[in-house]
Amino acid sequence: MNYGIVTSATYKLADQTNGGYALNGDFLFPASENTTIFNILSKFAGNQPNALSLTSSIQYSTDYNSVR
């Protein structure tokens, strides 16, 4: 096991797009649809406009008593 301590960092900042505004859309799907959703996302990956990013996550939902 290794660990390290960062003593300095250099960042390169880029200009904000769209005046700094962002739009977020959250969609919930049952775990039974994971394969379909990941297949759809993979078709967009690398083909979307530069200003659009796609992210996904898997979370457990107590409301549905399942992974969402």
C-alpha positions in Angstrom: 0.0 0.0 0.0 1.3 3.4 -1.0 0.2 7.0 -0.2 1.5 10.4 -1.0 1.1 14.0 0.1 0.5 16.7 -2.5 2.7 19.7 -1.7 1.9 21.7 -4.8 -0.4 21.6 -7.9 -0.7 23.5 -11.2 -4.0 23.9 -12.9 -4.8 25.1 -16.4 -8.2 26.8 -16.6 -10.3 27.0 -19.7 -12.8 29.8 -20.5 -16.4 29.0 -19.5 -18.8 28.0 -22.2 -22.3 29.3 -22.4 -21.5 32.2 -20.1 -20.9 29.8 -17.2 -24.5 28.4 -17.3 -25.0 24.7 -17.0 -28.0 22.5 -17.5 -28.5 19.2 -15.7 -31.0 16.5 -16.3 -31.5 13.5 -14.0 -33.2 10.4 -15.2 -34.0 7.4 -13.0 -34.3 3.9 -14.4 -34.8 0.5 -12.7 -31.8 -1.8 -12.4 -33.4 -4.1 -14.9 -32.8 -1.5 -17.6 -29.1 -1.0 -16.9 -27.9 -2.9 -20.0 -30.2 -0.8 -22.3 -29.2 2.5 -20.7 -25.4 1.7 -20.9 -25.8 0.7 -24.5 -27.5 4.0 -25.3 -24.9 6.0 -23.5 -22.1 4.2 -25.3 -23.5 5.2 -28.6 -23.3 8.9 -27.6 -19.8 8.6 -26.1 -17.3 10.4 -28.3 -20.0 11.5 -30.8 -21.7 14.3 -28.7 -20.8 18.0 -29.2 -17.8 19.3 -27.2 -20.1 21.4 -24.9 -22.1 18.3 -23.9 -20.8 15.8 -21.3 -22.5 12.6 -20.3 -22.2 10.9 -16.9 -23.9 8.0 -15.2 -24.0 6.5 -11.8 -25.6 3.6 -10.1 -27.1 4.2 -6.7 -29.1 2.3 -4.2 -32.6 3.6 -3.6 -34.4 2.9 -0.3 -37.6 4.2 -1.9 -37.5 1.4 -4.5 -35.5 -1.1 -2.3 -33.2 -1.7 -5.3 -30.3 -0.3 -7.2 -31.1 2.6 -9.5 
